């Protein structure tokens, strides 16, 4: 297996060099070493700490990992790039350039586009703006190394200052040219900044075209500004195998949380004359890039005389109850945080030891976990199993991958004298709802779960499991109904979590007590 490269990606630093370099050093010591640090948006700002940079230029201090930055987005910021030597500002701090394709020694392909689109004429650009010719040049660089027509595998990462138009409605300063570029080169990851917000989309599936017949997927990540007061996510870590070293089956593997491509159905411009086109047999409207104006196009899309826009993907990470970086998460429920998962008190808990194991990043279900993620999930399960055992209880875990967008596994201890009834309760309750559950061996890898489509799986105290994929009429509270059955905990009034919701002060007390009791078992400490 090819070794993965460890990367950090950071949002707009805006001249906060002392805290930025300190944070990179801290993360590198704790979780590194990292092969690369990539910065999107504005690295410099109006109040750049230039004296800090001088210390690194004179060799008084060193940057622990190679840092690559994008170019200026305004004339005022261009001055900070004047003294670069072959792109290097100092050791381990390099300016990628205005636009291009950078291939690392490890084979990672990183496309980049700095600055903002030219406001007056998209056919012209300067040091801090880009044009249609620039995005075509980046596209051509990415396609230059491909073999036969149709063999293009996409690239690993696209870095842009601006957001692409079409990703989120509320982002006003977005660029149609960035959308065109992302659609053309099909990066596995697309990172950008300059919007002050964090947003990570589920993967979207690119539509095959003349460059490739493969259905490649892209994950978009917009990062907030570094050190923002609201503590929105501004640093993103990932491990990645270069696209050219991956198997085709890995590249085209689909996930259940995918959304439609935000650029699907659009023909952006003709590279020959730039005139607006209309796709045959389609009512979509298209764009004239020689008279480019995002605001005008937005107005046209709302005009009833023009065709209706395609529906946007409905997923919104900021509204996800369980994404650790989301603004809607109730952080007072968190008990323990690992590298990939965290433990939290269940909302409306059945008892004081009813908890959830949740993925930190947005993952649909356990079937889609990597080997590393599965290993940590197993450690949490083992820790909870021992925790319950020391209280003369048997651990019961279940996952419902149905009408939920985020991986969540319920964990609860069942008294040993009735735990043997769990399988019978599952069978009886499933028969009541007219579906069957099959007995399965112990779960040992993500591949033991259905890769596609919804499912419900329960892990029994003896290590075996029970699974169903018959989700027609499946009750959302099925797992709780089994636990609350009169033959188990005998508290059927708690089957609906909303009927046993607790005041925040009481939740905080339960979390504090559980965290203290769980300390001897908590491997994250």
Backbone torsions as a table, in degrees:
resi	resn	phi	psi	omega
1	UNK	NA	132.8	179.8
2	UNK	-66.0	135.5	177.7
3	UNK	-66.3	142.6	179.4
4	UNK	-86.6	149.1	176.1
5	UNK	-93.8	138.2	179.9
6	UNK	-99.7	124.9	-175.9
7	UNK	-125.6	151.1	167.1
8	UNK	-119.1	138.0	175.7
9	UNK	-123.2	133.0	-174.7
10	UNK	-124.7	145.6	176.3
11	UNK	-77.0	-167.4	-175.5
12	UNK	-55.5	118.6	177.2
13	UNK	-80.4	-35.9	175.8
14	UNK	52.3	41.8	171.8
15	UNK	84.9	1.1	179.3
16	UNK	-82.8	66.8	-168.3
17	UNK	-71.2	-39.8	-177.5
18	UNK	-61.2	-51.0	-178.7
19	UNK	-69.1	-33.6	179.0
20	UNK	-64.8	-52.0	-179.2
21	UNK	-63.6	-35.7	177.1
22	UNK	-65.0	-40.3	179.8
23	UNK	-67.1	-41.5	179.2
24	UNK	-62.3	-42.6	179.1
25	UNK	-62.8	-41.4	-179.2
26	UNK	-65.6	-47.0	-179.7
27	UNK	-65.0	-38.5	-178.4
28	UNK	-65.1	-37.6	178.2
29	UNK	-69.4	-39.3	-174.9
30	UNK	-79.2	-43.3	-171.3
31	UNK	-123.6	-0.3	-174.6
32	UNK	-87.5	-159.8	3.5
33	UNK	-78.1	148.6	178.2
34	UNK	-98.2	142.1	-179.0
35	UNK	-76.7	-35.9	-177.7
36	UNK	-147.5	151.1	167.4
37	UNK	-122.5	122.5	-177.2
38	UNK	-112.1	132.4	-178.7
39	UNK	-115.6	129.0	176.9
40	UNK	-108.1	167.5	-179.2
41	UNK	72.4	-152.5	-177.5
42	UNK	-88.8	115.8	176.5
43	UNK	-78.2	-38.3	177.0
44	UNK	-99.3	163.5	-179.3
45	UNK	-146.0	179.9	-179.4
46	UNK	-60.0	-30.1	-178.3
47	UNK	-115.2	45.7	-178.4
48	UNK	-61.2	134.1	178.7
49	UNK	-79.5	75.4	-173.8
50	UNK	-62.4	-32.6	-178.6
51	UNK	-66.0	-28.7	177.0
52	UNK	-67.5	-43.4	179.6
53	UNK	-63.2	-35.4	179.4
54	UNK	-62.0	-34.2	178.8
55	UNK	-63.2	-36.4	178.0
56	UNK	-76.5	-34.7	178.3
57	UNK	-66.0	-34.9	-179.5
58	UNK	-85.1	-0.7	177.8
59	UNK	81.0	11.5	179.3
60	UNK	-72.9	-27.5	177.2
61	UNK	-134.6	157.7	179.2
62	UNK	-127.3	146.5	176.3
63	UNK	-89.0	127.0	-170.1
64	UNK	-71.9	-15.7	-178.9
65	UNK	-145.0	152.5	179.0
66	UNK	-62.9	125.5	-179.8
67	UNK	-112.0	129.2	179.0
68	UNK	-118.4	132.4	-175.5
69	UNK	-122.8	159.2	174.5
70	UNK	-88.9	174.1	-176.3
71	UNK	-85.6	-177.1	-175.8
72	UNK	-71.1	155.5	176.3
73	UNK	-111.9	4.7	178.0
74	UNK	-153.6	161.8	179.7
75	UNK	-62.0	-36.3	-177.5
76	UNK	-64.7	-32.5	-177.2
77	UNK	-85.9	-13.0	-176.8
78	UNK	-64.1	-24.9	-177.3
79	UNK	-60.9	-28.6	-176.5
80	UNK	-72.4	-12.2	-178.1
81	UNK	-101.9	2.4	-172.6
82	UNK	-67.1	-29.6	-173.2
83	UNK	-101.8	20.8	179.2
84	UNK	-73.8	143.9	176.5
85	UNK	-116.5	107.9	-175.2
86	UNK	54.3	35.2	177.2
87	UNK	91.7	-11.6	-177.5
88	UNK	-91.9	127.3	173.4
89	UNK	-87.8	-33.3	171.7
90	UNK	-165.8	-178.8	179.6
91	UNK	-60.5	127.1	179.1
92	UNK	70.0	17.4	172.6
93	UNK	-133.9	109.4	-172.4
94	UNK	-128.0	142.3	174.6
95	UNK	-90.9	117.3	-177.6
96	UNK	-61.9	-39.3	-176.7
97	UNK	127.2	177.6	-178.9
98	UNK	-67.5	-44.4	178.1
99	UNK	-163.4	154.2	178.6
100	UNK	157.3	-163.5	179.1
101	UNK	-132.3	123.1	179.4
102	UNK	-112.2	125.4	177.7
103	UNK	-111.4	121.5	-177.7
104	UNK	-76.1	169.2	178.1
105	UNK	-64.4	-22.8	177.7
106	UNK	-84.4	-1.9	177.1
107	UNK	94.4	5.9	179.5
108	UNK	-75.4	131.2	-179.2
109	UNK	-103.3	117.5	-176.9
110	UNK	-121.1	112.0	174.2
111	UNK	-90.9	148.8	-176.8
112	UNK	-147.7	151.3	179.6
113	UNK	-146.6	113.5	-175.3
114	UNK	-93.6	158.3	171.2
115	UNK	78.1	-163.8	-178.7
116	UNK	-115.5	158.9	178.0
117	UNK	-65.8	143.0	179.5
118	UNK	-60.0	125.6	-175.2
119	UNK	-74.9	-34.5	-174.7
120	UNK	-84.3	-41.5	-175.3
121	UNK	-154.3	112.8	-176.8
122	UNK	-65.8	-8.9	177.8
123	UNK	-86.4	-9.9	-179.5
124	UNK	-121.0	153.1	177.5
125	UNK	-154.2	167.6	175.5
126	UNK	-133.8	-157.0	-174.3
127	UNK	-63.7	-29.4	-175.1
128	UNK	-114.2	7.7	175.3
129	UNK	-131.6	165.7	179.2
130	UNK	-134.1	163.0	-175.8
131	UNK	-126.3	-179.6	175.2
132	UNK	-59.4	-37.9	179.4
133	UNK	-63.0	-33.7	-179.8
134	UNK	-67.2	-44.8	-178.4
135	UNK	-69.2	-33.4	176.3
136	UNK	-65.7	-38.9	179.0
137	UNK	-63.8	-40.5	177.6
138	UNK	-64.8	-44.8	177.9
139	UNK	-57.2	-46.7	-177.9
140	UNK	-63.6	-36.3	177.2
141	UNK	-63.8	-39.1	-179.9
142	UNK	-68.9	-35.1	-177.9
143	UNK	-84.6	-14.2	-171.9
144	UNK	-62.7	-32.5	-175.3
145	UNK	-91.5	0.4	-178.5
146	UNK	-73.7	159.2	179.9
147	UNK	-83.9	-124.0	179.5
148	UNK	-67.1	155.9	177.7
149	UNK	-55.8	130.5	-178.7
150	UNK	97.6	-5.8	-177.4
151	UNK	-95.2	0.0	-176.6
152	UNK	-61.3	130.0	-176.7
153	UNK	-100.7	4.8	-171.8
154	UNK	81.4	-174.1	176.3
155	UNK	-123.1	173.3	-176.7
156	UNK	-77.9	-51.5	-171.9
157	UNK	-140.8	139.2	170.0
158	UNK	-116.0	126.4	176.3
159	UNK	-111.7	125.3	175.4
160	UNK	-134.8	152.5	175.1
161	UNK	-73.0	-50.9	-177.3
162	UNK	-86.3	157.1	172.1
163	UNK	-77.0	153.7	173.2
164	UNK	-77.8	142.8	174.2
165	UNK	-67.6	137.3	177.7
166	UNK	103.6	-12.2	-177.9
167	UNK	-77.8	-45.4	177.9
168	UNK	-144.1	135.2	-176.2
169	UNK	-60.1	-40.6	-171.1
170	UNK	-76.2	-7.4	178.7
171	UNK	-85.0	107.7	-173.2
172	UNK	-82.3	-37.1	-175.2
173	UNK	-92.1	59.8	-179.1
174	UNK	-106.8	168.7	-172.2
175	UNK	-129.3	127.3	175.9
176	UNK	-68.3	-30.2	179.0
177	UNK	-67.6	-36.2	175.9
178	UNK	-64.9	-40.4	176.8
179	UNK	-59.3	-45.0	-179.9
180	UNK	-60.8	-44.1	-178.4
181	UNK	-64.3	-46.2	179.9
182	UNK	-61.4	-40.5	179.2
183	UNK	-66.1	-31.9	-175.8
184	UNK	-80.6	-39.2	-172.7
185	UNK	-102.3	-9.5	170.9
186	UNK	51.0	62.7	-179.9
187	UNK	-71.5	152.4	174.1
188	UNK	-71.5	-35.3	174.8
189	UNK	-130.8	138.7	174.1
190	UNK	-124.6	114.6	-179.9
191	UNK	-110.7	142.6	174.5
192	UNK	-152.9	171.5	-178.9
193	UNK	-138.0	-146.4	173.2
194	UNK	70.4	-0.3	-179.2
195	UNK	-106.0	-11.6	178.9
196	UNK	75.0	8.5	-177.6
197	UNK	-126.2	151.0	171.4
198	UNK	-101.0	132.3	176.1
199	UNK	-152.0	125.7	175.7
200	UNK	-121.3	120.6	-178.9
201	UNK	-90.4	155.5	167.3
202	UNK	-63.8	164.1	179.3
203	UNK	-62.4	139.9	172.3
204	UNK	-111.9	144.7	-174.0
205	UNK	-91.7	118.5	178.1
206	UNK	-71.8	144.7	178.9
207	UNK	-81.4	127.3	178.4
208	UNK	-56.4	146.7	178.6
209	UNK	-142.7	-162.3	-175.1
210	UNK	-68.7	-19.2	-179.5
211	UNK	-82.1	-28.6	-179.5
212	UNK	-155.8	143.4	176.1
213	UNK	-94.5	-4.8	-178.9
214	UNK	-81.2	142.7	176.7
215	UNK	-89.3	85.6	-176.4
216	UNK	-83.0	150.0	-178.0
217	UNK	-111.6	149.8	178.9
218	UNK	-127.3	139.3	172.1
219	UNK	-113.8	122.2	-178.4
220	UNK	-95.4	136.1	177.5
221	UNK	-135.4	115.8	172.0
222	UNK	-100.5	128.2	-175.1
223	UNK	-105.8	143.5	176.7
224	UNK	-75.2	171.2	-179.9
225	UNK	-69.4	143.4	-180.0
226	UNK	-60.5	133.8	176.5
227	UNK	67.1	26.7	-178.6
228	UNK	-66.4	148.0	-175.6
229	UNK	-63.8	-30.6	-177.8
230	UNK	-79.7	-3.9	179.3
231	UNK	59.8	34.9	173.0
232	UNK	-72.5	151.8	-173.0
233	UNK	-63.3	124.2	-178.7
234	UNK	-127.5	-4.0	175.6
235	UNK	-126.9	131.3	-175.8
236	UNK	-127.4	125.7	178.7
237	UNK	-106.1	142.5	175.6
238	UNK	-152.4	154.2	171.9
239	UNK	-112.8	133.5	-171.8
240	UNK	-144.6	138.2	171.9
241	UNK	-95.5	129.1	180.0
242	UNK	-51.8	140.3	-173.3
243	UNK	-58.2	-34.4	-177.4
244	UNK	-72.7	-13.5	-179.5
245	UNK	-103.8	6.2	-179.2
246	UNK	-96.4	152.8	173.8
247	UNK	-75.0	149.5	-179.4
248	UNK	-58.4	-39.3	-179.4
249	UNK	-61.6	-33.3	177.3
250	UNK	-69.9	-36.9	-177.9
251	UNK	-67.8	-36.9	-174.0
252	UNK	-100.0	3.9	-179.0
253	UNK	-60.2	131.0	-177.0
254	UNK	-96.7	155.8	177.6
255	UNK	-124.5	160.0	-175.3
256	UNK	-79.5	-11.1	-178.2
257	UNK	-101.0	17.6	-179.0
258	UNK	-68.3	151.3	175.3
259	UNK	-122.5	162.0	178.9
260	UNK	-63.6	153.2	176.0
261	UNK	-62.7	131.6	178.3
262	UNK	-68.9	-9.6	-178.0
263	UNK	-110.1	5.1	-175.4
264	UNK	-63.0	134.0	175.7
265	UNK	88.5	-4.0	-178.5
266	UNK	-99.7	137.1	172.0
267	UNK	-112.5	109.3	-165.2
268	UNK	-76.2	-50.0	178.4
269	UNK	-163.4	159.4	175.4
270	UNK	-91.8	125.1	-175.7
271	UNK	-69.9	-14.7	179.9
272	UNK	-79.9	-58.9	-176.0
273	UNK	-119.0	-7.9	175.9
274	UNK	74.9	6.8	-178.8
275	UNK	-78.0	150.5	-179.9
276	UNK	-63.0	143.7	-179.0
277	UNK	-123.7	164.6	174.3
278	UNK	-128.0	127.3	-179.7
279	UNK	-73.4	134.2	-178.7
280	UNK	-64.0	135.0	175.7
281	UNK	73.7	13.3	-177.7
282	UNK	-132.9	142.2	-179.0
283	UNK	-94.2	7.5	178.3
284	UNK	-66.2	150.9	173.4
285	UNK	-97.3	156.1	-178.3
286	UNK	-128.2	-179.8	-166.0
287	UNK	-122.2	141.4	175.1
288	UNK	-94.7	104.2	-174.1
289	UNK	-72.8	-17.0	177.5
290	UNK	-76.0	-17.7	174.5
291	UNK	-124.2	52.4	-171.0
292	UNK	-67.6	129.3	176.8
293	UNK	-159.8	104.1	-178.2
294	UNK	-57.6	-44.1	-175.5
295	UNK	-63.9	-39.3	177.9
296	UNK	-63.2	-42.2	-179.8
297	UNK	-65.1	-35.3	177.0
298	UNK	-64.6	-40.3	178.7
299	UNK	-64.7	-40.5	-179.2
300	UNK	-64.1	-35.8	-177.9
301	UNK	-67.1	-22.6	179.1
302	UNK	-92.3	-3.8	-179.3
303	UNK	-78.7	124.2	-178.4
304	UNK	-62.7	-18.0	179.0
305	UNK	-78.4	-12.1	177.3
306	UNK	-104.6	160.8	-177.0
307	UNK	-63.3	150.4	179.8
308	UNK	-69.2	140.1	177.5
309	UNK	-68.5	152.1	174.7
310	UNK	-66.7	153.6	178.9
311	UNK	-67.0	141.6	177.2
312	UNK	-80.3	153.7	171.4
313	UNK	-57.9	137.5	-173.1
314	UNK	-87.7	-13.1	-176.8
315	UNK	-68.7	133.5	178.4
316	UNK	-133.7	107.6	-176.4
317	UNK	-59.5	-33.4	-179.0
318	UNK	-64.2	-20.8	-178.8
319	UNK	-101.5	1.8	178.9
320	UNK	-72.7	130.1	-178.9
321	UNK	-66.5	-22.8	-166.8
322	UNK	-115.8	-15.3	177.8
323	UNK	-64.5	124.6	-173.2
324	UNK	-62.7	-25.3	-178.9
325	UNK	-90.9	-5.0	-174.3
326	UNK	-76.9	150.2	180.0
327	UNK	-73.0	-15.4	-175.3
328	UNK	-92.3	-5.7	-177.2
329	UNK	-71.9	142.1	177.4
330	UNK	-92.1	92.8	-170.2
331	UNK	-68.6	-17.7	178.7
332	UNK	-70.2	-10.6	179.0
333	UNK	-86.7	-10.1	-173.7
334	UNK	-73.4	133.9	-178.5
335	UNK	-106.3	-46.7	-175.7
336	UNK	-151.1	143.9	-177.7
337	UNK	-126.7	124.4	176.0
338	UNK	-102.2	-156.2	179.2
339	UNK	-81.6	-34.0	-175.5
340	UNK	-123.0	-19.9	-176.8
341	UNK	-133.9	159.7	171.5
342	UNK	-137.1	157.9	-178.4
343	UNK	-107.9	134.3	-178.9
344	UNK	-142.5	150.5	173.4
345	UNK	-63.7	135.7	178.2
346	UNK	-66.0	141.9	175.9
347	UNK	-72.5	128.6	-173.4
348	UNK	63.0	56.4	-173.2
349	UNK	-65.2	145.5	177.2
350	UNK	-69.1	-38.8	171.5
351	UNK	-146.9	-176.0	-173.6
352	UNK	-71.1	-11.2	179.8
353	UNK	-115.7	27.7	176.2
354	UNK	-94.9	111.6	-174.5
355	UNK	-127.5	167.8	176.8
356	UNK	-118.3	141.1	168.3
357	UNK	-102.4	119.7	-172.5
358	UNK	-127.1	144.1	175.8
359	UNK	-74.7	141.0	-179.4
360	UNK	-68.7	-45.6	177.3
361	UNK	-93.0	168.8	-174.5
362	UNK	-78.9	105.0	177.0
363	UNK	-126.5	136.7	-174.7
364	UNK	-68.5	-46.8	-172.8
365	UNK	-160.2	169.0	-176.7
366	UNK	-67.2	-23.1	179.4
367	UNK	-64.8	-17.7	-175.1
368	UNK	-103.2	8.6	-177.2
369	UNK	-74.2	151.0	171.8
370	UNK	-79.4	170.8	179.1
371	UNK	-60.3	-42.0	-179.7
372	UNK	-64.6	-42.0	179.2
373	UNK	-66.6	-41.1	179.5
374	UNK	-62.3	-38.5	179.7
375	UNK	-60.9	-43.9	179.8
376	UNK	-70.4	-37.4	176.2
377	UNK	-57.9	-42.5	179.1
378	UNK	-62.8	-38.6	179.2
379	UNK	-63.9	-40.9	177.1
380	UNK	-63.4	-41.9	179.3
381	UNK	-63.7	-42.8	-179.8
382	UNK	-64.9	-39.9	179.5
383	UNK	-63.9	-43.6	179.1
384	UNK	-67.9	-37.8	178.6
385	UNK	-59.4	-44.0	178.6
386	UNK	-68.8	-38.2	177.5
387	UNK	-58.0	-48.1	179.4
388	UNK	-67.6	-40.1	-177.8
389	UNK	-59.6	-39.4	179.6
390	UNK	-68.9	-8.6	175.6
391	UNK	-111.8	20.5	177.9
392	UNK	58.2	43.1	177.8
393	UNK	-129.1	158.4	174.7
394	UNK	-107.1	138.5	-178.3
395	UNK	-79.0	135.8	175.5
396	UNK	-125.3	120.9	179.8
397	UNK	-116.5	142.7	171.5
398	UNK	-149.7	150.1	178.9
399	UNK	-128.9	131.9	174.8
400	UNK	-111.2	104.4	175.1
401	UNK	-96.3	71.2	-176.2
402	UNK	-160.3	121.3	-178.9
403	UNK	54.1	40.7	172.2
404	UNK	-147.2	142.4	-175.8
405	UNK	-100.0	-4.2	-173.5
406	UNK	-133.4	135.5	179.3
407	UNK	-57.8	123.3	177.1
408	UNK	-145.7	128.1	-179.9
409	UNK	-118.6	120.3	177.6
410	UNK	-78.0	139.4	176.5
411	UNK	-133.9	133.2	179.4
412	UNK	-153.4	148.8	177.6
413	UNK	-92.9	133.4	178.1
414	UNK	-112.7	131.8	-179.0
415	UNK	-52.3	137.7	-173.6
416	UNK	-57.4	-34.3	-175.6
417	UNK	-71.6	-13.6	178.4
418	UNK	-122.4	-4.2	-175.8
419	UNK	-60.4	-28.3	179.9
420	UNK	-64.6	-15.9	-178.3
421	UNK	-83.9	-6.8	-174.7
422	UNK	-57.9	-46.9	-178.9
423	UNK	-60.7	-42.6	-180.0
424	UNK	-65.5	-38.5	178.2
425	UNK	-64.2	-39.3	176.8
426	UNK	-62.8	-45.1	-178.6
427	UNK	-65.2	-44.0	-178.8
428	UNK	-65.6	-43.6	-177.0
429	UNK	-69.5	-37.2	178.1
430	UNK	-67.3	-36.6	176.9
431	UNK	-65.2	-36.0	178.1
432	UNK	-61.0	-35.5	-180.0
433	UNK	-97.8	10.5	172.6
434	UNK	64.8	42.9	168.9
435	UNK	-140.3	164.7	-176.5
436	UNK	-112.8	148.0	173.6
437	UNK	-115.2	132.0	179.8
438	UNK	-97.9	145.5	177.0
439	UNK	-78.2	134.2	-179.0
440	UNK	-129.9	157.1	177.1
441	UNK	-68.0	175.8	177.9
442	UNK	-57.7	135.5	177.6
443	UNK	-72.0	122.9	-177.8
444	UNK	-121.9	-8.7	-179.1
445	UNK	-163.6	159.4	177.6
446	UNK	-56.9	-29.6	-178.6
447	UNK	-67.1	-13.0	177.1
448	UNK	-76.0	-10.2	-179.4
449	UNK	-107.0	156.2	178.9
450	UNK	-62.5	123.3	-178.3
451	UNK	-71.7	-34.5	-176.8
452	UNK	-119.7	143.4	176.3
453	UNK	85.1	162.0	-178.2
454	UNK	-73.8	161.8	177.2
455	UNK	-162.1	164.6	169.3
456	UNK	-128.9	128.9	-179.8
457	UNK	-131.2	138.2	176.8
458	UNK	-123.0	137.7	178.0
459	UNK	-105.7	119.7	-175.0
460	UNK	-84.3	159.6	-179.1
461	UNK	-57.8	-26.1	179.9
462	UNK	-82.7	2.9	177.5
463	UNK	97.4	-20.1	177.2
464	UNK	-79.4	178.8	-178.6
465	UNK	-140.9	173.5	174.9
466	UNK	-135.4	136.6	-171.0
467	UNK	-135.8	144.0	169.5
468	UNK	-139.4	146.8	173.4
469	UNK	-119.3	7.9	179.7
470	UNK	-87.5	92.0	-170.9
471	UNK	-101.4	4.0	177.3
472	UNK	-67.4	118.0	-178.5
473	UNK	73.3	15.6	-177.7
474	UNK	-68.3	126.7	-178.9
475	UNK	-76.9	133.6	-176.7
476	UNK	-64.9	-25.5	-179.4
477	UNK	-97.4	22.1	-174.0
478	UNK	-56.1	-48.1	-178.3
479	UNK	-59.9	-42.5	179.2
480	UNK	-68.5	-36.1	178.8
481	UNK	-62.6	-37.9	178.1
482	UNK	-64.3	-48.0	-178.4
483	UNK	-62.8	-41.3	-175.0
484	UNK	-83.0	-0.1	-178.8
485	UNK	-55.9	150.8	-178.3
486	UNK	-60.6	-23.6	179.1
487	UNK	-83.4	-11.0	178.9
488	UNK	-113.3	-98.1	-176.8
489	UNK	-87.6	-9.7	175.1
490	UNK	52.5	54.9	177.1
491	UNK	-144.1	59.1	-173.2
492	UNK	-59.7	-20.9	178.4
493	UNK	-68.5	-12.5	-179.1
494	UNK	-99.3	10.4	-178.2
495	UNK	-63.0	-31.3	176.7
496	UNK	-102.0	118.4	-174.9
497	UNK	-59.7	-26.8	-177.9
498	UNK	-69.2	-22.0	-179.8
499	UNK	-81.2	-10.1	180.0
500	UNK	-131.7	30.7	176.7
501	UNK	-65.9	142.8	-174.3
502	UNK	-111.6	154.3	172.4
503	UNK	-62.8	152.6	-176.8
504	UNK	-57.2	-40.5	-178.3
505	UNK	-61.7	-39.3	179.1
506	UNK	-69.9	-38.3	176.2
507	UNK	-61.1	-44.5	-179.9
508	UNK	-60.2	-38.5	178.1
509	UNK	-65.2	-42.6	178.6
510	UNK	-64.7	-40.2	179.1
511	UNK	-63.6	-44.5	-179.9
512	UNK	-60.8	-44.9	-179.5
513	UNK	-66.0	-43.3	-179.0
514	UNK	-65.9	-43.7	-179.2
515	UNK	-58.8	-41.0	-179.7
516	UNK	-67.8	-42.9	-179.8
517	UNK	-69.0	-29.7	-174.8
518	UNK	-85.2	-10.8	-175.4
519	UNK	-51.5	-45.1	-179.3
520	UNK	-63.1	-16.1	-176.5
521	UNK	-107.8	-8.8	-171.8
522	UNK	-82.6	104.0	-178.4
523	UNK	-74.5	-8.4	-178.7
524	UNK	-82.7	-11.9	-176.9
525	UNK	-81.8	NA	NA
